[in-house]
Amino acid sequence: MNVVREPLASVIARHDLAARHALGQHFLLDPGITERIVELSGPLAGRHVVEVGPGPGGLTRALIDSEAASILAVEVDPRAVTIIDELATEAPERLRLIEADATTLDLTTLCPAPRRVISNLPYNVATPLLVGWLRQAAAWERLTLMFQLEVAERICAAPGTSAYGRLGILAQWCARCEAIMRLPPGAFSPPPKVWSAVVEITPHAEQPSPELFRAMEKVTAAAFGQRRKMLRGSLKSIGGEKLLAAADIDGARRAETLDVSEFDRLARIFLAQGT
Ligand SMILES: C[S@@+](CC[C@H](N)C(=O)[O-])C[C@H]1O[C@@H](n2cnc3c(N)ncnc32)[C@H](O)[C@@H]1O
């Protein structure tokens, strides 16, 4: 698209959008980066995209310039809402804005399929948002999300590593997860203390039922609640040795040594046993 746009720094100054730490505000002002994120998210023709936290609208601009059929922006900060309202005049048919806390919304009811999320997430609510989307993973074609690097590493972690835990198991159980871009603090304004990474999360064709998802949350919470303990101890409250024997898993093992398929077995048996 050949639009001459006001530089984002000037938009931020004009709207007095001084970054608020409590809202996880670290803005991407370089169009080269936002365009790259949209490009890496794959073809968008015919897709409906949700962006949580458009802020001053850098990524939103790149989404407007993409082939996405529509963009639903959800923003909680009224100062940014004014900016995105202004930007919406560029694409009134395609960009819709909701002023709300994204953690309170069922986005699948607000955005038609095929739907994706492409967002530089507010770090303070990034994990609950992701877990909520995983709970409805069948509804999403793909999630392309910026996290703090440490969270991105947990999402993609392999068994036996210190980053491996509940989040990675839930995410990899429901989706193929791959870190596709790393960004240093200086890529953001203001710079956060840590590096960030974009993770591509592509849900598997088969998804667990809501009951099985809840069972997996319980099993992983128990297993990693006492990460250093042997499983026969950490899983005691949810079936212990009986559950482990039924899943053919040695009770002397520790949670971080089990792969996702072994956790899948435990969750299915836990659900079937109704313990
Ligand atoms: C990391 S900034 C990203 C801003 C912009 N997308 C960018 O890349 O420059 C996170 C954005 O999420 C917004 N935000 C924070 N908490 C939110 C919530 N619960 N629901 C919706 N938006 C939220 C912030 O106001 C901010 O605009």
The ligand as a Tripos MOL2 file, in Angstrom:
@<TRIPOS>MOLECULE
LIG
   27    29     1     0     0
SMALL
NO_CHARGES

@<TRIPOS>ATOM
      1 C1          3.8630   -4.8260   24.0170 C.3       1 LIG1
      2 S1          2.6880   -3.5440   23.6710 S.3       1 LIG1
      3 C2          2.4840   -3.7760   21.9420 C.3       1 LIG1
      4 C3          1.9970   -2.5500   21.2180 C.3       1 LIG1
      5 C4          2.0250   -2.6250   19.6970 C.3       1 LIG1
      6 N1          1.3330   -3.7830   19.1870 N.3       1 LIG1
      7 C5          3.4510   -2.6410   19.1960 C.2       1 LIG1
      8 O1          3.9260   -3.7160   18.8180 O.co2     1 LIG1
      9 O2          4.0830   -1.5910   19.2020 O.co2     1 LIG1
     10 C6          1.2270   -4.2560   24.3840 C.3       1 LIG1
     11 C7         -0.0810   -3.5340   24.1280 C.3       1 LIG1
     12 O3         -1.1430   -4.2630   24.7710 O.3       1 LIG1
     13 C8         -2.0170   -3.3700   25.4560 C.3       1 LIG1
     14 N2         -2.6230   -4.1400   26.5520 N.ar      1 LIG1
     15 C9         -2.1020   -4.3910   27.7800 C.ar      1 LIG1
     16 N3         -2.9180   -5.1750   28.4980 N.ar      1 LIG1
     17 C10        -3.9760   -5.4560   27.6830 C.ar      1 LIG1
     18 C11        -5.1590   -6.2260   27.8410 C.ar      1 LIG1
     19 N4         -5.3950   -6.8900   28.9780 N.pl3     1 LIG1
     20 N5         -6.0500   -6.2780   26.8210 N.ar      1 LIG1
     21 C12        -5.8110   -5.6090   25.6680 C.ar      1 LIG1
     22 N6         -4.6970   -4.8530   25.4460 N.ar      1 LIG1
     23 C13        -3.7960   -4.7850   26.4420 C.ar      1 LIG1
     24 C14        -1.1280   -2.2420   25.8950 C.3       1 LIG1
     25 O4         -1.8680   -1.0640   26.1600 O.3       1 LIG1
     26 C15        -0.1810   -2.1210   24.6830 C.3       1 LIG1
     27 O5         -0.7400   -1.2800   23.7260 O.3       1 LIG1
@<TRIPOS>BOND
     1     1     2 1
     2     2     3 1
     3     2    10 1
     4     3     4 1
     5     4     5 1
     6     5     6 1
     7     5     7 1
     8     7     8 2
     9     7     9 1
    10    10    11 1
    11    11    12 1
    12    11    26 1
    13    12    13 1
    14    13    14 1
    15    13    24 1
    16    14    15 ar
    17    14    23 ar
    18    15    16 ar
    19    16    17 ar
    20    17    18 ar
    21    17    23 ar
    22    18    19 1
    23    18    20 ar
    24    20    21 ar
    25    21    22 ar
    26    22    23 ar
    27    24    25 1
    28    24    26 1
    29    26    27 1
@<TRIPOS>SUBSTRUCTURE
     1 LIG1         1 GROUP 0 **** ****
